[in-house]
Amino acid sequence: MIKANNGQLSFSGFVTVKGARENNLKNISLQIPRDTLVVFTGVSGSGKSSLAFGTLYAEAQRRYLESVSPYARRLFNQMSIPEVDEIEGLPPAIALQQQRGGGSTRSSVGSVTTLSNLLRMLYSRAGDYPQGQQIIYAEGFSPNTPEGACPECHGLGRIYEVTEASMVPNPNLTIREQAIAAWPKAWQGQNLRDILITMGFDVDKPWKELPKKDRDWILFTEDQPVVPVYPRSSIAEVQRAIKNKVQPDYMGTFTGAKRYVLRTFANSPSQLMKKRVKQFMLSSECPVCHGKRLKQAALSVKFDDLDITELSHLPLAELLRLFKKHSSKYSTGKKENIEKFVVRQRIADDIIARIDLMVDLGLGYLSLDRNTPSLSPGELQRLRLATQIRSNLFGVVYVLDEPSAGLHPADTAALLRALDKLKASGNSIFVVEHELDVIRHADWIVDVGPGAGQHGGEILYSGEAAGLVHVKNSLTSAYVFGNRRHQYAKPRTPKGWLKLANVTRNNLNALDVSFPIGVFTSVTGVSGSGKSSLVSQVLVELMTEQLGQKSITSNEEDLSDLEETVIKTLGGQITEGKQYIKRLVQVDQKPIGRTPRSNLATYTGLFDPIRKLFANTAEAKKRKYDAGRFSFNVAKGRCPHCEGEGFVMVELL
């Protein structure tokens, strides 16, 4: 893209779209210039993402996957083939979408950005080793490898125990009264109690009065004896039945409570089951590595007097200052170990170049050991954006989904500089965006609308940014060029105040704060200032404790493994105004639904009356169908071929 003498832009080529019908797009055709910053605008639901992601990126991915082997193709999360007649001039594409950090809590800022790999190389090749200690390879500085993981906690940083107190919270109850809370409910729990009766244990004596030897065997044995079961029978009746060789109802296999808890957590496909048994597992800091997750040999290696976990815990902005001391611009060599000096310089220069981009994008408050599930979608997308800039690719289309989301207006300029760097490298930037500053910065605007859903899906405008002002039926134009402004409501008077004192968590230190009651309150600040710590964490914790509700933290939802980052509120109490609050409802950015089958109707419960309606029809009653037969979430209702997904993946091998 160059600017001609007449002031107009001259483009090197175009992506031509003909007959796009993905989702609500109405058979649209348009040309989009390459090697420019193109912003797709329009109201929510107008069809912007259907065009940018569902059509352009999906087609670019399809073309790429056709070039790889069928075996490699199945390793990709493939999008559906877009509904479009033809797309010409489309380069390879990379999507940076809005999504929460998923997967294991072992995934971190360092692993996403590959900075952790550089740190491991730095410590292995240029770290300060204790006298006589052998050089460790880079794998020895990773808690995710056998070479580096602490042998006590297996690289988790915490150890987990299942104790008698955790599994039997009320020792005054009998086994029949479900004293062993860790055991399953319903039939399976009754089955285990019936097995104990067959084995001669007294299930009607209070737990605390049973011999310790019996209590320990019931809870901790690894044995799995198989015995005859006579449900609803006393010990005497069972013994008499066995003596008389009465046929049992079935043969039951006993499982100790601890074994049941650990196996269920490790193997159950049900997140609810995992969540239930996790409450009986007690965690504490590993006494060997003290939460650092590595072997002592790795922790004894230092760089700038810090071990690798201490360095990874520093904010990126502070890490940048530390490595500048070792860069080729500032440091001086030591003749006695020139090889180590050169390695330090080269790795430091690479780390500085990478971190500098992240700090410029407003992410200087993050640390390398921050796990990705705790990142907002905007933070994760900007991390990936910084990584892509450093990759120095060219001739690529980058498709971004609202990169300004969660970004303070003060940091928007840095985001635009980052996008300009990608464009200057010879790439095309396609951005779906609502932020006015980003829209005004565009070289080319594609405005989709005019409304949402069936009222959208049309191209209102596709051209240079200045030309949008002439499009009268575009809501985007009205806001970008100042013809329509927000109408602000008259401020209301609070009916009281909710006051918190001495709040201490993350970067909040002995903070006193007051929230007005009965009004709309917005908590603002630059990224990383402590807004979420104050409102989403401290305020929620204090209020749920006051109301007797249970707070759902992000870690409780992540049950992929045992590891979790323990961040505690170290101080804070409600000093005034708690009488005004009767209930607290948490609304966050977590995805609604756990499976691909989840949709708006299942999440809101709308399908429940619809299923009942079908179950009450004459034909359903004739076939003895209940509401479950009309659900794709249960075995008796869903299609057995696709298991309720609605589609199947066929491997062409």
Beta strands, then each sheet from edge to edge (+ up, - down):
strand 1: 2-3
strand 2: 9-10
strand 3: 14-20
strand 4: 28-33
strand 5: 37-41
strand 6: 84-88
strand 7: 93-96
strand 8: 158-161
strand 9: 226-229
strand 10: 250-253
strand 11: 282-285
strand 12: 397-401
strand 13: 428-432
strand 14: 444-449
strand 15: 458-464
strand 16: 496-505
strand 17: 508-517
strand 18: 571-576
sheet 1: 1+ 2-
sheet 2: 4+ 3- 6+
sheet 3: 7+ 12+ 13+ 5+ 14+ 15-
sheet 4: 8+ 11-
sheet 5: 9+ 10-
sheet 6: 17+ 16- 18+
end
